[in-house]
Amino acid sequence: MRDTNRIPKILNELERIWKANPDFRLGQLIVVGTKPKEACPEVFYIEDENLLEGLLNFENKVDLKTNESESIPDWKKYPNVSRIEHEELSVELLSELINALKKSDKRIVITPINLMKLNGAPVSDLTWLLSQKPRIKVLKKLLRELEKNGIIIERKSKQDFLGIKEIGYDIFE
């Protein structure tokens, strides 16, 4: 569990800076403070009222726990292909992930990058993504194997993620 003492420190600093710059929106302050490698327009341009509404909705979802799938992040629901060593990836693990997707309402085009994104991997960070070439190579091989076994079907068009073309698959129903 993360240290809860960090919260007041961050909030106090945020309050100090925001009061000194009241024309900034919270999203702007966060983006300026984090200096991301890629633009984050969804965060930068969000109006404070919309952010507050989202936070209030988040609190209600967590408190009510009416929809379990909304309160559990994807990376906890699906077998993780991003954090284990690429040598440990197997057809069995990918089959388990495909079956979990089949049972859920999650509809994604199955590609190595989408599977890693599903697990919370920072796929928009090109430096990180380039370091994952061995993992992507293994995932591609395993997906071809699953296709041969009739578990997934190749799509006619390739998927494009940040200029990277990938073969995409759908789950065979």
Beta strands, then each sheet from edge to edge (+ up, - down):
strand 1: 152-154
strand 2: 159-161
strand 3: 164-166
strand 4: 169-171
sheet 1: 1+ 4-
sheet 2: 2+ 3-
end
